[in-house]
Structures are given as structure tokens and as C-alpha cells.
Amino acid sequence: MILDKSVQKGAVREILLENGVLVLQRTYKFSVACVLVATKSSQTLRHALDEFAEAFYNEYEEHFDNLNEVAKFASATKLVDEHFGFVPTVD
């Protein structure tokens, strides 16, 4: 939000790292953001993150008043599997 107002170029969507990228999706309705760490960004990842975030916000918005209780979000792994099933996992 600070960058939105100071540079007036819109919301931050990606942050480049030395060996990767953070892809962000946030809503101004809640003080919550979804962040994806990836080797590189793509339209497919961006779309999957947007769809995941929408589903996450809809399913968990009643818990956003106390974000310190992360156990309430444990079942979000099913949303990860649903929206990012095409991404290989790393152990």
C-alpha cells in the first residue's frame, strides 16, 4: 500500500530475488496476502495463485480477525493441492 501511493504504479505483484521470485496476491478487503516462492514466475503460476487466493479468502475470512492462530488454516493444504497440483514438490 505504501508503494502504491508513493510510486503510483499499482500494487506490488512480484519481488525478484537472487535465485527466485516472490509472487504476491493481496486483497485490500483483508490484511492478508498470499505469497508464492518460485524459481521463476509465469502466467500459469500467477493464475493459479489468483484462483488459490480467492478460494482461500472465501473459505477462511471468518478467521482473519486473529491471524496468530495458524492452526485454523491447516486445512488449506487441500487448496494448495487443488490449485497447484501441477507444480512438482521439493522435500
C-alpha positions as a Markdown table, in Angstrom:
| # | Residue | x | y | z |
|---|---|---|---|---|
| 1 | Met | 0.0 | 0.0 | 0.0 |
| 2 | Ile | 2.9 | 2.4 | 0.8 |
| 3 | Leu | 4.4 | 1.7 | -2.6 |
| 4 | Asp | 1.0 | 2.0 | -4.3 |
| 5 | Lys | 0.8 | 5.6 | -3.1 |
| 6 | Ser | 4.4 | 6.6 | -3.3 |
| 7 | Val | 5.2 | 5.5 | -6.8 |
| 8 | Gln | 1.6 | 5.4 | -8.2 |
| 9 | Lys | 2.3 | 2.4 | -10.4 |
| 10 | Gly | -0.1 | -0.1 | -8.8 |
| 11 | Ala | 0.3 | -2.9 | -6.3 |
| 12 | Val | 3.4 | -5.0 | -6.0 |
| 13 | Arg | 2.9 | -8.3 | -7.8 |
| 14 | Glu | 6.4 | -9.7 | -7.8 |
| 15 | Ile | 9.6 | -9.3 | -5.9 |
| 16 | Leu | 12.7 | -10.6 | -7.7 |
| 17 | Leu | 15.2 | -12.5 | -5.6 |
| 18 | Glu | 18.8 | -13.5 | -6.4 |
| 19 | Asn | 17.7 | -17.1 | -7.2 |
| 20 | Gly | 13.9 | -16.8 | -7.5 |
| 21 | Val | 10.9 | -14.7 | -7.2 |
| 22 | Leu | 8.1 | -13.9 | -4.8 |
| 23 | Val | 4.7 | -13.8 | -6.5 |
| 24 | Leu | 2.2 | -11.9 | -4.4 |
| 25 | Gln | -1.6 | -11.6 | -4.4 |
| 26 | Arg | -3.3 | -9.5 | -1.8 |
| 27 | Thr | -6.7 | -8.1 | -1.2 |
| 28 | Tyr | -7.4 | -4.7 | 0.3 |
| 29 | Lys | -10.6 | -6.2 | 1.9 |
| 30 | Phe | -8.4 | -8.0 | 4.5 |
| 31 | Ser | -5.0 | -7.6 | 5.9 |
| 32 | Val | -3.9 | -10.8 | 4.3 |
| 33 | Ala | -1.6 | -11.6 | 1.4 |
| 34 | Cys | -0.8 | -14.9 | -0.4 |
| 35 | Val | 2.8 | -15.3 | -1.4 |
| 36 | Leu | 4.3 | -17.9 | -3.7 |
| 37 | Val | 8.0 | -18.6 | -3.7 |
| 38 | Ala | 9.1 | -19.9 | -7.1 |
| 39 | Thr | 12.2 | -20.3 | -9.3 |
| 40 | Lys | 10.6 | -18.1 | -11.9 |
| 41 | Ser | 7.2 | -16.6 | -12.5 |
| 42 | Ser | 4.8 | -17.5 | -15.2 |
| 43 | Gln | 1.3 | -16.7 | -16.3 |
| 44 | Thr | 0.2 | -20.1 | -15.2 |
| 45 | Leu | 1.6 | -19.6 | -11.7 |
| 46 | Arg | 0.1 | -16.2 | -11.4 |
| 47 | His | -3.4 | -17.5 | -12.5 |
| 48 | Ala | -3.1 | -20.4 | -10.0 |
| 49 | Leu | -2.2 | -18.0 | -7.2 |
| 50 | Asp | -5.1 | -15.7 | -8.0 |
| 51 | Glu | -7.5 | -18.7 | -8.0 |
| 52 | Phe | -6.0 | -20.0 | -4.8 |
| 53 | Ala | -6.2 | -16.7 | -3.1 |
| 54 | Glu | -9.8 | -16.2 | -4.0 |
| 55 | Ala | -10.7 | -19.6 | -2.6 |
| 56 | Phe | -8.6 | -19.1 | 0.5 |
| 57 | Tyr | -10.1 | -15.7 | 1.3 |
| 58 | Asn | -13.6 | -17.1 | 0.8 |
| 59 | Glu | -13.1 | -20.1 | 2.9 |
| 60 | Tyr | -11.1 | -18.6 | 5.8 |
| 61 | Glu | -12.2 | -14.9 | 6.0 |
| 62 | Glu | -14.0 | -15.6 | 9.3 |
| 63 | His | -10.6 | -16.4 | 10.9 |
| 64 | Phe | -8.8 | -13.3 | 9.7 |
| 65 | Asp | -9.6 | -11.4 | 12.9 |
| 66 | Asn | -6.9 | -13.5 | 14.7 |
| 67 | Leu | -4.1 | -14.4 | 12.3 |
| 68 | Asn | -1.9 | -15.7 | 15.2 |
| 69 | Glu | -3.9 | -18.9 | 15.4 |
| 70 | Val | -2.4 | -20.5 | 12.3 |
| 71 | Ala | -3.9 | -24.0 | 13.2 |
| 72 | Lys | -7.2 | -22.7 | 11.8 |
| 73 | Phe | -5.6 | -22.6 | 8.4 |
| 74 | Ala | -4.1 | -26.1 | 8.5 |
| 75 | Ser | -6.8 | -27.5 | 6.1 |
| 76 | Ala | -5.7 | -25.0 | 3.5 |
| 77 | Thr | -3.3 | -27.7 | 2.2 |
| 78 | Lys | -6.2 | -29.1 | 0.2 |
| 79 | Leu | -6.5 | -25.7 | -1.6 |
| 80 | Val | -2.8 | -25.9 | -2.3 |
| 81 | Asp | -3.2 | -29.4 | -3.8 |
| 82 | Glu | -6.2 | -28.3 | -5.8 |
| 83 | His | -4.7 | -25.1 | -7.3 |
| 84 | Phe | -1.0 | -26.1 | -7.5 |
| 85 | Gly | -1.2 | -29.8 | -8.2 |
| 86 | Phe | 0.8 | -29.2 | -11.5 |
| 87 | Val | 3.8 | -27.9 | -9.5 |
| 88 | Pro | 6.5 | -30.5 | -8.6 |
| 89 | Thr | 7.1 | -30.7 | -4.8 |
| 90 | Val | 10.5 | -30.5 | -3.1 |
| 91 | Asp | 11.3 | -32.4 | 0.0 |
